[in-house]
Amino acid sequence: MPITEFAHLNGKSFVSSLDRDEQKSLGQFMTPPPIARFMAQRATTGIVADVISILEPASGAGVLAAAVVQELLHRDERPSRIELTLYEIDGRLKPYLRRLADRLRRSAKSLNVKLTCHIVIGDFLLSELSQSARPEFDICIANPPYFKLNKADLRAKAHAYAVYGQPNIYGLFQAACAGLVRPAGRWCFITPRSWLNGSYFAAVRRHLLHYLQIDAVHLFESRQAHFYEDAILQEAVIAWATAQPLHMAEITFSTSQGVLDLPNAELFAIPTASVIGTDEEMAIAIPIAAGANRESDDSGHMHDTLASLGLKVSTGPVVPFRSKEYILESSSRGSVPLLWMQHVKHAGISWPIQKKREHILSTAGSAWMLLRNTNYVVMRRFSPKEDARRVTAAPYLAGSLPGEFIGLENHLNYIHRPTGDLTRAETVGLSAFLNSSYVDAYFRAVAGSTQVNATELRKLRFPSLDSLRAIGDLLSDRPTLTEADRAVEQVLCLKMALSAV
C-alpha cells in the first residue's frame, strides 16, 4: 500500500471515532490522497539537497508529510537524509503518527535514505518554533484547521502581527510558517479562499508576502468535490510559494471542479503585478472567472471609480435591533416601505413580499435613518455562492413605492449622488453594469467570500457616465440578466459569455 494511502486510512480510522461536532470543533478534516499528492508534487519541485527538512504544523494523521516523503523517495536522485517534524494538537493521534513514522522510516531505509521523524503533541501556534521566524525547513506543507478565534485567545495574542478584526486560525498557521522556510524553500497550504482579500486577512497577506513569493494557485470551483469524504461546503484554494530572494514575474493558475478532474486542470500564467494589489491590503485576485477573456484586456474600457463619477456607495442605515420601536409588521398611518435583502432581485425591487416587518415609521425620531424617495442603485451586501451572479443590484426609481421616504436595512448597500439625484438612465445603466457577467467575473476573482462590501465597490473600475447612460437607455426599468449583458456588451464592446437567465 502506498505511504499516502496508509496515512489516509489511519486518519479515517481516527475520524470515525469522532462525532461530527467534535470533528468540526477540532478541524480534523483529512486531506484526500489525490489532493495530498497534487500538493506535494509542486511543493517538492526545485528542492534538491542532500538533507531535506519538512514541517507539517497541523499534521492530523500526517497524510501531507507522507505525500512529500513519497515524492522525494520516488526520485532518481534522492536525498541521503529526510528530517520530518510533525505538530499535532490532539494527543489521540500520536499512535497513528508513530505508526506512520515507522512506515516512512522503513520505506526510506529500503532506498538507502535515512529518515528521522520528530512528533510534537501540542499547539503549534503556541510553540516557540512558531514564534521564532527561524528559517529551518525546506518544505512546509499544511491543511490547517479553520475556525474563528477571539482576539483575546492566546494564539491570536502570540501572532498579533497577523491579526485584524476577528482572526481565523488558519491564517495564523499560514503566517507563522512563512518565516520558517529557508531561502528557495517551498510553502504550500490548502485553505478556504477567504484569505486572498478583505481587511481581516490584510495583515496575514502582508506578513506572507514579506517572506514569500506566491508562484502557483489552484482553485476548486465546487464547494464539496474536494474534501468529498467529509461533506465540507467550502470554496478552497491551494497556494504554493517560494521563500525569497526569488522574484516571480508570473503566477501559475489552475482550476478544477474537484478531485476527479484534477489531473486535467488547465494551466495559465498571469503577471504577478496583475494579481497582487499594490496598496497596503495587498489583495490577491484569482482571474479564473475571467479565463475566457484572458487574451484581451477589457479593463481598458474602465477608467472611472464611483468617486470620479461623483457618486457614493453607502450602507443601509436601518439597523433592526436599534430601531425596534419604528419597524412595523404591517402598514399603518405614517409608515413607509422598509427594504431588506429579500426585496432586492436582479430584475428590480419586489415589495411587499409578505415578509415580516416590511414597514418603518416616518417620524422625527426615525428621520436620520430614512432616505428620500428618489433614484438609487440598491445592492445586496451578501449573495449565496449558488446565485447566478455574485453581485445583486437593482434599480430603485423614484416613486415606485409609496411615501416621501424609504428605509434600507443594514444588509444593503446603495449608490447615490451626494450633490443631486441619479437620472433614470444612470440608475438602470449602473444596475445593469453591476449585474453584468463582466463585474461578476471581477468579484469572483477578487472576492473569496459572498460579501460585496463598500470598499470593494469603491475600488471597482466603471465606464464613463455617458456609457452608463447609454446602457440604461437601451433597457427597460426591469431588465433580465441576459438583456443587461447584451446592453453592456453593445455599449462597451466587451466579450462576455451570455447565458439565458
DOKOL-59427 format. One record per residue (C-alpha): residue in one letter; x, y, z. Coordinates in pm, whole numbers, plus 32768, in hexadecimal, padded with zeros to 4 digits. Example, Ala and Ser with C-alpha at 12.3 -4.5 7.8 and 13.67 -1.06 7.14 Angstrom:
+------+------+------+------+
| rest |   xx |   yy |   zz |
+------+------+------+------+
|    A | 84CE | 7E3E | 830C |
|    S | 8557 | 7F96 | 82CA |
+------+------+------+------+
! end
This chain:
+------+------+------+------+
| rest |   xx |   yy |   zz |
+------+------+------+------+
|    M | 8000 | 8000 | 8000 |
|    P | 8090 | 8159 | 7FA5 |
|    I | 80FB | 822C | 80CF |
|    T | 7FFC | 833F | 808C |
|    E | 7ED9 | 824A | 8088 |
|    F | 7F5E | 81AB | 81C9 |
|    A | 7F59 | 82FF | 8277 |
|    H | 7DFF | 834A | 81EE |
|    L | 7D6E | 8203 | 826D |
|    N | 7E04 | 824C | 83C2 |
|    G | 7D5B | 83A0 | 83BC |
|    K | 7C0B | 830F | 8355 |
|    S | 7C22 | 8213 | 846F |
|    F | 7C56 | 832D | 8569 |
|    V | 7B47 | 8412 | 84DB |
|    S | 7A4A | 82F6 | 84E9 |
|    S | 7A6E | 82FE | 8664 |
|    L | 7A00 | 846D | 8672 |
|    D | 78A1 | 84F6 | 865E |
|    R | 7864 | 8609 | 855D |
|    D | 7864 | 8726 | 8659 |
|    E | 79B2 | 86BA | 86EF |
|    Q | 7A4A | 868D | 8597 |
|    K | 79DA | 87EB | 8535 |
|    S | 7A53 | 888F | 8677 |
|    L | 7BAC | 87F1 | 864D |
|    G | 7BBB | 8833 | 84D9 |
|    Q | 7C19 | 86C6 | 849E |
|    F | 7BCB | 86A9 | 832B |
|    M | 7CC9 | 85C3 | 8289 |
|    T | 7D5D | 8619 | 8136 |
|    P | 7CFB | 851B | 8029 |
|    P | 7E2E | 846A | 7F92 |
|    P | 7DFF | 84F7 | 7E2F |
|    I | 7E09 | 865A | 7EB8 |
|    A | 7F2D | 860A | 7F9E |
|    R | 7FF6 | 8583 | 7E77 |
|    F | 7F95 | 86AF | 7DA1 |
|    M | 800F | 879C | 7EAF |
|    A | 814F | 86D9 | 7EED |
|    Q | 81B4 | 86C1 | 7D7F |
|    R | 81D7 | 8838 | 7D57 |
|    A | 824B | 8870 | 7EBE |
|    T | 837B | 8793 | 7E82 |
|    T | 83D0 | 8826 | 7D2C |
|    G | 8523 | 88CD | 7D31 |
|    I | 8580 | 8847 | 7E88 |
|    V | 86CC | 8799 | 7E53 |
|    A | 87AF | 875D | 7F7E |
|    D | 8863 | 8648 | 8030 |
|    V | 8793 | 8689 | 8167 |
|    I | 8628 | 86FD | 8144 |
|    S | 855D | 8773 | 826E |
|    I | 83DF | 8772 | 826C |
|    L | 82E1 | 8813 | 8356 |
|    E | 8172 | 87B9 | 836F |
|    P | 80EB | 88A0 | 8481 |
|    A | 7F8A | 8812 | 8497 |
|    S | 7FD2 | 86AD | 8438 |
|    G | 7E97 | 85EE | 8492 |
|    A | 7EF4 | 8492 | 841C |
|    G | 801D | 8517 | 8355 |
|    V | 7F99 | 84DF | 81F5 |
|    L | 803F | 8616 | 8166 |
|    A | 8192 | 85C4 | 81FC |
|    A | 816B | 8462 | 8176 |
|    A | 8121 | 84E9 | 801A |
|    V | 8258 | 85C4 | 8023 |
|    V | 8336 | 84A3 | 8097 |
|    Q | 829E | 83C4 | 7F8C |
|    E | 82F6 | 84C6 | 7E80 |
|    L | 845C | 84E4 | 7EFE |
|    L | 848E | 836A | 7F0C |
|    H | 840D | 833D | 7DA8 |
|    R | 8521 | 841A | 7D1C |
|    D | 8648 | 8393 | 7C60 |
|    E | 8729 | 8478 | 7D2D |
|    R | 86B1 | 8454 | 7E91 |
|    P | 872F | 850D | 7FC3 |
|    S | 8806 | 8446 | 80B1 |
|    R | 873E | 84C3 | 81DB |
|    I | 85D8 | 853E | 8215 |
|    E | 8584 | 85F2 | 8359 |
|    L | 8412 | 85FD | 83A7 |
|    T | 836B | 86D4 | 84B3 |
|    L | 81FB | 869A | 84FE |
|    Y | 8129 | 876E | 85EA |
|    E | 7FD3 | 86F2 | 8658 |
|    I | 7EFA | 8783 | 876B |
|    D | 7E27 | 8649 | 87A6 |
|    G | 7EE9 | 854B | 8874 |
|    R | 7E03 | 8433 | 8801 |
|    L | 7EAD | 8442 | 86AD |
|    K | 8008 | 83F7 | 8736 |
|    P | 7FEE | 827A | 8706 |
|    Y | 7F80 | 82AF | 859F |
|    L | 80A3 | 839B | 855C |
|    R | 8197 | 82A6 | 85FA |
|    R | 811B | 8191 | 8515 |
|    L | 8143 | 8277 | 83EC |
|    A | 82A3 | 82DC | 8458 |
|    D | 8308 | 816D | 8470 |
|    R | 827C | 812C | 8315 |
|    L | 8332 | 825D | 8289 |
|    R | 847C | 81F7 | 8327 |
|    R | 8466 | 8098 | 8297 |
|    S | 840F | 8119 | 813B |
|    A | 852E | 8210 | 8145 |
|    K | 8626 | 8111 | 81C9 |
|    S | 85D4 | 8022 | 80AE |
|    L | 8650 | 8132 | 7FC0 |
|    N | 8786 | 8188 | 8092 |
|    V | 86EB | 82CA | 8115 |
|    K | 86F4 | 8316 | 8289 |
|    L | 85B0 | 83AD | 830B |
|    T | 857A | 8447 | 8461 |
|    C | 8424 | 84AC | 84DF |
|    H | 83EF | 859C | 8603 |
|    I | 8286 | 8589 | 867D |
|    V | 8215 | 86A8 | 875C |
|    I | 80C5 | 868D | 880A |
|    G | 8061 | 87F1 | 8856 |
|    D | 7FDA | 8933 | 87C4 |
|    F | 80C0 | 89A1 | 86AC |
|    L | 8048 | 8B0B | 86C6 |
|    L | 80B9 | 8B1B | 8831 |
|    S | 8204 | 8A71 | 87F0 |
|    E | 8351 | 8B23 | 8800 |
|    L | 8392 | 8AB5 | 869A |
|    S | 825C | 8B63 | 8611 |
|    Q | 82CA | 8CAD | 86A8 |
|    S | 8438 | 8C93 | 864E |
|    A | 8435 | 8CEB | 84D9 |
|    R | 856D | 8C13 | 84BA |
|    P | 858B | 8B8A | 8355 |
|    E | 85C3 | 8A1B | 83AC |
|    F | 84F6 | 895E | 82A7 |
|    D | 8511 | 8918 | 8135 |
|    I | 83A0 | 88C2 | 8116 |
|    C | 8276 | 892D | 81E7 |
|    I | 812C | 888D | 8184 |
|    A | 7FDE | 88A2 | 8238 |
|    N | 7E67 | 8874 | 823F |
|    P | 7E28 | 8941 | 837A |
|    P | 7CE5 | 894E | 843F |
|    Y | 7C02 | 8A74 | 83F6 |
|    F | 7B22 | 8B1E | 84F0 |
|    K | 7B0E | 8C7D | 857E |
|    L | 7BCC | 8CE0 | 86B7 |
|    N | 7B85 | 8DE9 | 87B7 |
|    K | 7C8E | 8EFB | 87B5 |
|    A | 7CCB | 8EA9 | 8923 |
|    D | 7D2A | 8D42 | 88CC |
|    L | 7E93 | 8CF3 | 8928 |
|    R | 7ED9 | 8C88 | 87C2 |
|    A | 7E5C | 8DD1 | 8739 |
|    K | 7F2F | 8E8E | 8836 |
|    A | 8065 | 8DC1 | 87E2 |
|    H | 803C | 8E19 | 8672 |
|    A | 7FB0 | 8F78 | 8695 |
|    Y | 807B | 8FE6 | 8565 |
|    A | 7F86 | 8F1E | 848E |
|    V | 7E43 | 8F83 | 853E |
|    Y | 7D40 | 9081 | 84D2 |
|    G | 7BD6 | 9071 | 8543 |
|    Q | 7B6A | 8F0F | 8596 |
|    P | 7C83 | 8E29 | 8522 |
|    N | 7C59 | 8CD1 | 8489 |
|    I | 7D49 | 8BCE | 8510 |
|    Y | 7DB6 | 8B58 | 83B8 |
|    G | 7E41 | 8CB1 | 8367 |
|    L | 7F1D | 8CA2 | 849B |
|    F | 7FA9 | 8B52 | 8428 |
|    Q | 7FF4 | 8BE7 | 82D2 |
|    A | 80A3 | 8D14 | 8364 |
|    A | 8164 | 8C58 | 8470 |
|    C | 81F5 | 8B68 | 836F |
|    A | 825F | 8C76 | 827A |
|    G | 8398 | 8CD1 | 833B |
|    L | 83FD | 8B67 | 8377 |
|    V | 8451 | 8B17 | 820D |
|    R | 85BB | 8B25 | 819A |
|    P | 8619 | 8BFC | 806C |
|    A | 859B | 8B53 | 7F2E |
|    G | 84D1 | 8A62 | 8009 |
|    R | 8361 | 8A19 | 7FCB |
|    W | 8223 | 8A6E | 8089 |
|    C | 80D8 | 89C4 | 802C |
|    F | 7F82 | 89E8 | 80D1 |
|    I | 7E20 | 8977 | 807E |
|    T | 7D22 | 8A5F | 8121 |
|    P | 7BDE | 8B1A | 80E3 |
|    R | 7C18 | 8C2F | 7FE5 |
|    S | 7BA2 | 8D47 | 80CB |
|    W | 7D0B | 8DA6 | 8125 |
|    L | 7D48 | 8E29 | 7FC6 |
|    N | 7C8E | 8F6F | 8001 |
|    G | 7BDD | 9042 | 8103 |
|    S | 7C59 | 9109 | 822E |
|    Y | 7C4D | 8FE8 | 8327 |
|    F | 7D67 | 8F35 | 8271 |
|    A | 7E2F | 9068 | 8205 |
|    A | 7F2C | 903A | 831E |
|    V | 7F53 | 8ECA | 82C3 |
|    R | 7F93 | 8F22 | 8156 |
|    R | 8090 | 9031 | 81AB |
|    H | 814E | 8F40 | 828B |
|    L | 8148 | 8E26 | 818C |
|    L | 81BB | 8F01 | 806F |
|    H | 82D6 | 8F8B | 8141 |
|    Y | 836D | 8E2E | 8152 |
|    L | 82DE | 8D7B | 8023 |
|    Q | 8299 | 8D9D | 7EB1 |
|    I | 8158 | 8CF1 | 7E43 |
|    D | 81A1 | 8C2C | 7D08 |
|    A | 806B | 8B52 | 7CD3 |
|    V | 7EFE | 8B42 | 7D3B |
|    H | 7DF7 | 8A37 | 7CFD |
|    L | 7C85 | 8A7C | 7D31 |
|    F | 7B7C | 8972 | 7D70 |
|    E | 7A3F | 89FA | 7CD1 |
|    S | 7958 | 8903 | 7D7F |
|    R | 7925 | 893F | 7EF2 |
|    Q | 7908 | 87CC | 7F42 |
|    A | 79C6 | 86FF | 7E3E |
|    H | 7B1E | 8720 | 7EE0 |
|    F | 7AEC | 86A7 | 8048 |
|    Y | 79ED | 85B5 | 7FC1 |
|    E | 79F8 | 84CA | 80EC |
|    D | 79A1 | 85D5 | 81EA |
|    A | 7884 | 868E | 8139 |
|    I | 792A | 87E0 | 816C |
|    L | 788C | 890D | 80C1 |
|    Q | 79BA | 89EC | 8087 |
|    E | 7A53 | 8A95 | 7F58 |
|    A | 7BBC | 8A28 | 7F7E |
|    V | 7D08 | 8A8F | 7EE7 |
|    I | 7E61 | 89F9 | 7EE9 |
|    A | 7F7B | 8AF8 | 7EE9 |
|    W | 80EA | 8AAD | 7EAF |
|    A | 81F7 | 8BAC | 7F00 |
|    T | 8370 | 8BC1 | 7EFA |
|    A | 843D | 8C6F | 8004 |
|    Q | 84F3 | 8DA6 | 7F94 |
|    P | 85DD | 8E1B | 7EFD |
|    L | 8541 | 8D8C | 7DBF |
|    H | 846C | 8E7D | 7CF3 |
|    M | 834F | 8DE1 | 7C32 |
|    A | 82DE | 8EA6 | 7B01 |
|    E | 81A5 | 8DD2 | 7ADD |
|    I | 80BA | 8CFE | 7BAE |
|    T | 803B | 8BB4 | 7B20 |
|    F | 7EC6 | 8B79 | 7B4A |
|    S | 7DF4 | 8A42 | 7B20 |
|    T | 7C91 | 89DE | 7B73 |
|    S | 7BC3 | 88A2 | 7B97 |
|    Q | 7A6B | 8847 | 7C15 |
|    G | 7AFE | 8755 | 7D0F |
|    V | 7BDE | 8624 | 7D1C |
|    L | 7B6A | 855E | 7BEC |
|    D | 7BCD | 8668 | 7AEF |
|    L | 7D05 | 86D3 | 7BAE |
|    P | 7E00 | 862C | 7AC0 |
|    N | 7D68 | 86E6 | 7997 |
|    A | 7D65 | 8841 | 7A33 |
|    E | 7DC4 | 8946 | 792F |
|    L | 7EED | 8A24 | 7983 |
|    F | 7F1C | 8B91 | 792E |
|    A | 8006 | 8C9E | 79AE |
|    I | 7FB6 | 8E02 | 7A16 |
|    P | 80B8 | 8F11 | 7A64 |
|    T | 80E7 | 8F2F | 7BDC |
|    A | 80AE | 90A6 | 7BC8 |
|    S | 7F51 | 9065 | 7B3C |
|    V | 7EF9 | 8F78 | 7C58 |
|    I | 7F7D | 9013 | 7D9A |
|    G | 7F03 | 916C | 7DFE |
|    T | 7FFC | 9282 | 7E3A |
|    D | 7F43 | 932C | 7F58 |
|    E | 7F6D | 92D1 | 80C6 |
|    E | 7E62 | 91C2 | 80B5 |
|    M | 7F23 | 9103 | 7FA6 |
|    A | 7DEA | 9048 | 7F36 |
|    I | 7E25 | 8F1E | 7E51 |
|    A | 7D3D | 8EFE | 7D26 |
|    I | 7CFD | 8DAB | 7C88 |
|    P | 7CAB | 8DEE | 7B19 |
|    I | 7C0B | 8C96 | 7AEA |
|    A | 7AAC | 8D19 | 7AAD |
|    A | 7B29 | 8DF7 | 7996 |
|    G | 7BEC | 8CDD | 78F3 |
|    A | 7B2D | 8CF6 | 77AD |
|    N | 7B9E | 8E5F | 778A |
|    R | 7D0A | 8E35 | 77EB |
|    E | 7D91 | 8E8A | 7696 |
|    S | 7CF1 | 8FDF | 767F |
|    D | 7CFE | 90ED | 7785 |
|    D | 7B98 | 9163 | 779D |
|    S | 7BEE | 9239 | 78CC |
|    G | 7C69 | 9342 | 77D8 |
|    H | 7AFE | 93B4 | 77BE |
|    M | 7AF7 | 9400 | 7933 |
|    H | 7BA4 | 953B | 79A9 |
|    D | 7AB7 | 95C2 | 7AB2 |
|    T | 7A63 | 9573 | 7C1A |
|    L | 7926 | 95D0 | 7CD3 |
|    A | 79E1 | 96F9 | 7D65 |
|    S | 7A54 | 977C | 7C12 |
|    L | 78ED | 9757 | 7B93 |
|    G | 7875 | 9830 | 7CB1 |
|    L | 77BC | 970D | 7D50 |
|    K | 77CB | 966D | 7EA6 |
|    V | 777C | 9517 | 7F35 |
|    S | 76E7 | 9506 | 8092 |
|    T | 765B | 93F8 | 8173 |
|    G | 74E9 | 93E9 | 81C7 |
|    P | 74BE | 94B2 | 8307 |
|    V | 73A5 | 93E5 | 83A8 |
|    V | 743E | 92FB | 84AC |
|    P | 7316 | 9228 | 8522 |
|    F | 737A | 91EA | 868D |
|    R | 73B1 | 9360 | 86BC |
|    S | 726B | 93BD | 8611 |
|    K | 716E | 92CF | 86AD |
|    E | 707C | 93E2 | 8711 |
|    Y | 7060 | 945D | 85A9 |
|    I | 7050 | 931A | 84E0 |
|    L | 6EEE | 9296 | 84A6 |
|    E | 6E54 | 9149 | 8447 |
|    S | 6D4E | 91F1 | 8368 |
|    S | 6D02 | 933F | 82CC |
|    S | 6C73 | 944F | 83A4 |
|    R | 6C43 | 95C5 | 8399 |
|    G | 6D94 | 966F | 8378 |
|    S | 6E51 | 9537 | 830B |
|    V | 6F27 | 9512 | 81D1 |
|    P | 6FC0 | 93DF | 8124 |
|    L | 70EC | 9337 | 81C5 |
|    L | 71C6 | 926F | 80D5 |
|    W | 728D | 913D | 8141 |
|    M | 7374 | 905D | 8075 |
|    Q | 7250 | 8F7D | 8016 |
|    H | 71A9 | 909D | 7F5D |
|    V | 72D3 | 90D4 | 7E75 |
|    K | 72DA | 9002 | 7D38 |
|    H | 73AC | 9023 | 7BFD |
|    A | 727E | 9099 | 7B3B |
|    G | 7212 | 919D | 7C39 |
|    I | 7171 | 91DB | 7D8B |
|    S | 7052 | 90F8 | 7DF5 |
|    W | 6F8C | 918A | 7F17 |
|    P | 6EC5 | 911E | 7FD8 |
|    I | 6F0A | 8FA8 | 7FE0 |
|    Q | 6E4E | 8F4B | 811E |
|    K | 6F8D | 8F5A | 81E6 |
|    K | 6F75 | 8FC1 | 834F |
|    R | 6FC7 | 912A | 83A2 |
|    E | 6FBC | 91C4 | 8244 |
|    H | 6F59 | 931D | 82C8 |
|    I | 6FFF | 942D | 8393 |
|    L | 6F6C | 9562 | 8438 |
|    S | 6FC6 | 96AE | 839A |
|    T | 6FE6 | 9793 | 84C8 |
|    A | 70D7 | 9892 | 8553 |
|    G | 7176 | 977D | 8624 |
|    S | 71BD | 96A0 | 84F7 |
|    A | 720D | 97B3 | 83FD |
|    W | 7385 | 977E | 8415 |
|    M | 7367 | 9619 | 8392 |
|    L | 7279 | 965C | 8270 |
|    L | 72CE | 96B7 | 8108 |
|    R | 7216 | 979A | 8017 |
|    N | 713C | 96DD | 7F23 |
|    T | 721A | 9718 | 7DF4 |
|    N | 72F7 | 9651 | 7D07 |
|    Y | 73F5 | 955B | 7D9A |
|    V | 74B0 | 9424 | 7D35 |
|    V | 7467 | 9332 | 7E51 |
|    M | 754C | 9207 | 7E87 |
|    R | 7555 | 90DA | 7F69 |
|    R | 768D | 90D1 | 8040 |
|    F | 7682 | 8F53 | 803C |
|    S | 761D | 8E60 | 7F2B |
|    P | 760F | 8CE3 | 7F3A |
|    K | 7736 | 8C3C | 7E89 |
|    E | 7639 | 8B78 | 7DBE |
|    D | 7598 | 8CBB | 7D3E |
|    A | 75B1 | 8D04 | 7BCB |
|    R | 768D | 8E33 | 7C0F |
|    R | 7767 | 8E99 | 7D34 |
|    V | 76D2 | 8FF8 | 7D25 |
|    T | 755D | 9036 | 7D49 |
|    A | 7508 | 919E | 7CED |
|    A | 73B2 | 9233 | 7CA5 |
|    P | 7347 | 9387 | 7C23 |
|    Y | 7261 | 9439 | 7D15 |
|    L | 71A7 | 954C | 7C5C |
|    A | 7109 | 9674 | 7D0D |
|    G | 6F9E | 9643 | 7D69 |
|    S | 6F91 | 94D1 | 7D15 |
|    L | 6F31 | 9498 | 7E83 |
|    P | 6E46 | 9576 | 7F4D |
|    G | 6EB2 | 968C | 8037 |
|    E | 6FAB | 97A8 | 803A |
|    F | 70B6 | 96CF | 80DD |
|    I | 712D | 9565 | 80DD |
|    G | 71F7 | 9494 | 81CF |
|    L | 7320 | 93B8 | 8170 |
|    E | 738B | 92A8 | 8262 |
|    N | 74F9 | 928B | 82C2 |
|    H | 7540 | 9159 | 81E7 |
|    L | 7511 | 922F | 80B1 |
|    N | 75FA | 9323 | 8004 |
|    Y | 757C | 943D | 7F29 |
|    I | 7621 | 951D | 7E27 |
|    H | 75B3 | 9688 | 7E18 |
|    R | 7625 | 97E1 | 7DA8 |
|    P | 766E | 98B5 | 7EDE |
|    T | 7646 | 99FE | 7E1D |
|    G | 74FF | 99A1 | 7D72 |
|    D | 743C | 987C | 7CE6 |
|    L | 7496 | 9768 | 7BF5 |
|    T | 73D7 | 9777 | 7AAE |
|    R | 72FD | 9658 | 7A42 |
|    A | 73FB | 95EE | 7936 |
|    E | 751C | 95FF | 7A2F |
|    T | 745F | 952F | 7B2E |
|    V | 7400 | 941C | 7A39 |
|    G | 7555 | 9426 | 798A |
|    L | 7618 | 940C | 7ACF |
|    S | 7541 | 92EA | 7B43 |
|    A | 756C | 9235 | 79F9 |
|    F | 76E5 | 9264 | 79FF |
|    L | 76FE | 91E4 | 7B66 |
|    N | 7625 | 90B6 | 7B0D |
|    S | 76F0 | 9069 | 79D4 |
|    S | 77CB | 8F3B | 7991 |
|    Y | 78F6 | 9026 | 7988 |
|    V | 78C8 | 909C | 7AEF |
|    D | 7866 | 8F3F | 7B61 |
|    A | 79B4 | 8EBE | 7ADB |
|    Y | 7A69 | 8FD7 | 7B8F |
|    F | 79CD | 8F91 | 7CE2 |
|    R | 79F7 | 8E1A | 7CC6 |
|    A | 7B66 | 8E5C | 7C7F |
|    V | 7BA8 | 8F4C | 7D9D |
|    A | 7AA7 | 8EDF | 7E9F |
|    G | 7ACC | 8D98 | 7F59 |
|    S | 7994 | 8DD6 | 8023 |
|    T | 782D | 8E1E | 7FC1 |
|    Q | 7845 | 8F7D | 804E |
|    V | 7850 | 909F | 7F5A |
|    N | 78BF | 91B6 | 803D |
|    A | 78CF | 932B | 8007 |
|    T | 7A4D | 932A | 7FFF |
|    E | 7A51 | 923D | 7ED5 |
|    L | 7947 | 930B | 7E22 |
|    R | 7A17 | 9443 | 7E50 |
|    K | 7B41 | 9396 | 7DAD |
|    L | 7A77 | 930F | 7C87 |
|    R | 7ABC | 93B4 | 7B35 |
|    F | 798C | 943E | 7A7F |
|    P | 794F | 94BC | 791F |
|    S | 7900 | 962B | 78ED |
|    L | 77B0 | 96C2 | 794D |
|    D | 7760 | 96EC | 77DB |
|    S | 7794 | 9577 | 77A9 |
|    L | 76C4 | 951F | 78DA |
|    R | 75AB | 9601 | 785C |
|    A | 75BF | 955C | 7706 |
|    I | 759B | 9407 | 77A9 |
|    G | 7470 | 9480 | 7870 |
|    D | 73C9 | 9515 | 773B |
|    L | 73CF | 93BD | 7696 |
|    L | 7317 | 9315 | 77B3 |
|    S | 71C3 | 9309 | 7859 |
|    D | 719C | 935B | 79C9 |
|    R | 71B3 | 91E8 | 7A21 |
|    P | 72A9 | 9140 | 7931 |
|    T | 7308 | 8FD2 | 7945 |
|    L | 7473 | 8F6C | 7976 |
|    T | 7488 | 8F08 | 7808 |
|    E | 7403 | 905C | 779A |
|    A | 74F5 | 910D | 7884 |
|    D | 761C | 9046 | 77FA |
|    R | 75BB | 9095 | 7693 |
|    A | 759B | 9208 | 76D9 |
|    V | 76EB | 9213 | 778F |
|    E | 7790 | 914E | 7679 |
|    Q | 76F8 | 922C | 756B |
|    V | 7760 | 9375 | 760B |
|    L | 78B5 | 930C | 7690 |
|    C | 790A | 9206 | 7587 |
|    L | 7966 | 910E | 769A |
|    K | 7987 | 8F9D | 764C |
|    M | 78A4 | 8EE9 | 7742 |
|    A | 7814 | 8D8D | 7750 |
|    L | 769E | 8DCD | 7750 |
|    S | 75BF | 8CCC | 77F1 |
|    A | 7447 | 8CC5 | 77E6 |
|    V | 73B4 | 8D20 | 7935 |
+------+------+------+------+
! end
